[in-house]
Amino acid sequence: MAVAAKALISVVVAGSVLDTVADWRTYLVVRDYLADSATDADLDSADTFSMLVGIPLALAWIAAGVVFLVWLWRVRTNAELLAGPAAFRRSRGWVVGSWITPLVNLWFPYQIVADIWQASAPRRPVGGGLVIAWWLLWLPTLIADQIIWRLSLADKPTEQSLLAIARLSTLDTALHVAIGMLIIVIISRITMWQTQRHDPYAA
């Protein structure tokens, strides 16, 4: 599960980069079209590229989310065996529910991962800066994603709205690259800790 989660997160990060490229391409083609320097074929090509990137990216997001939650559930279960239920601020049901519950999703997931991090470490307490950095970078993406989504729903997008989407998408992707790198390290570290504590001779 750890390997699959890291692989799918990497795919999502790469797809996010391509999605930003698609957003900028759409904006530039529309801008040129309004200036009579692009054709209907150019618009169709930009739309096709956006679809070819967007649909697989959405599927990759779903797959990565499901696999990550399965991994998170398993390491939470393992962590309870290592440290006992009292080491956790939230019940096991919140491992999944915290991500989809409005408002709660602003801090419960962080607490869950932070508690697993602490409980899994071979020596406690352990510094939680990595988990904090991951979550502080994640929160702005929730806002950026909402703004991009609302702008994308406009019946008649303007050149200005497409430029705003492209700029926000660039920021969003930069954050997702950093978030992806951090969560991959977190997944690797927790998995390694739990494996070594289960088997002291594990590499």
N, C-alpha and C positions, 0 to 999 in steps of 0.2 A: 504494500500500500504506500509506503514512503517513497519508493522508487517511482511508482505510477503517479503519485501526487506531484512530485518534483518535475517529472517529465511533462505532465499536462500543464502545470503552472508555467513552465518554460515555453510551451506552445502558445499559451494565452499571452504571455509577454511579447513574443515575436508577432503574434497576430495583432496585438494592440499597436505595434509600430506600423504594420502594414495598414491598419485602419486609419491611423493618422495621415499616412501618405495618401490614402483614398480621400480623406476629408480635404486635404490641401489641393489635391487634383481636381476635385469637384468645384471648389471655390475658384481656382484659377481658370478652369474651363468656362464656368458661368461668367466670370469677369470678362474673359476674352469674347465670349458670345455676345454679351451686352455691348461690347466695343466693336462688334462686327468683324472680329478676327478669329472666330471659331465657328464651326458648323454644327448642324443637328447631329451629325455622325459623331462629333467629338463629345457632345452631351451624352449620347447613348453609350459611348465607350466608357465615359467616366461613371455612369450609372451601373454599367455591367461590372466594372472593376470593383465598385463599392459593394455590390451584391456578392461577388466572388470572394471578397474578403470578409464581409459582415456575417454572412450565414455560417460559414465554418467557425468563425470566431465565437459566435453565440453558442454553437454546439460545444466548442472547446471549453467555454466558460462553465457550461452546465456540467460537463464531464469532470472538469477540474474541481468544481464545487462539491460534487457528490463524492469523489474519491478522497478529497481533503477531509470531508466530514466523517467518512468511514475511518480514515486514519486517526482523526482526532478522537473519535469515540473509542477506538482501540487503545490509544495511548492513555486516555483518561482512565479506562478500566484498569490498565496496567499500573498507572500511577496510584490508584486507590489501593492496590495490593501492596505497593511499596511504602506508602505513607499513611494509609488509612483514610476513610471518608472525611474525618474532621479537618483534613488539610485543605479542603476545598470550600470556597465561598458559595458555590452554586451546585445544585443537584445535577446528576448526570443528564437529566432530560434537557437541561439548558444547553448542552453541547451542540444540539441541533437547533432547538427553539430560539436560542439567543440571536441567531443570525437573521431570522425572519420575523421577529417581533419588533414593531416600530418602537422607537425611543430606547428600548432595552438594548437594541443592536448597536448603540453608541458606546457601551462600555462593558456589557456582560461578556461578549466574546473575548475581549482583552483579559478580563479576570480569569476566564476559563483557561486560556492558553498560558497566562502567567502562573496560575496555580499548578498546572501540569509541568511547566518548566521548573518550578521550585521543587515539586515533589519528585521529579525524575532525576534531578541533579545528584551525583554521588556524594557531594558535600553541600550542606545547607547552612546558612542561606547562600544563594548564588546571585550574582548581579543580574538584574533584569533589564538592563539598558537596551539589549537587542529587541526584546519583546515590546518595550515602550516605544522605541523608534519605529518598529513595524506598525504599531497601532496609530501613532501620531501621523504617519504618512498615509495610512488607510483612510482616516476620517475625511480629509479634504477631497478624496476621490468620490466619496458618497455625494458631496455637494456638486462637484464638477459633473458627475454622471447625470444627476438630476437636471442640471441646466442644459447640458447637451441634449438630453432626451426631450425636454420641452421645446427647445429650439428646432429639433428635428421633426417635431410633430406639426409644425406650421404648415398650413395649406399652401401658402405661396412663399417659400423661403426667399429672402432677399440676398443681395450680394453681401450686405453688412452682417446678416445673420449667419451666412455660410462662413464668412471670415471669423466671426466669433466662435463658431463651432470648431473651425480648424485650430484656432489659437488655444481654446480650452482643451481640445483633443491632444494637442502637443504637451500641455502641462499635465494632463491626465496620464498620458503614456509615460512621461518622465517619472511620475510618481509610481506608476505600476511597475516600471523596470526596477526601481529601488525596492518597492514592496516585494516583488517577486524574488529578488536576490535575498532579502532578509528572511522571508518565510521559508525559502529553501534551506538556508542555514539553520533556522529554528527547527525545521522538520528533521534535518540530519542530526542535529545535536541531541534532540530529545530521543530520537530512535537509537542513537549510539549509546546514550546514557542508560536507557532501559535495557538494551541488549547486554551491555557490560554488567549491569547490576544483576541481571538474571543469570548471566554466565561470566564470571570474572575473567575467564580465559579467552573470551571472545575478542577478536581483533577490532 
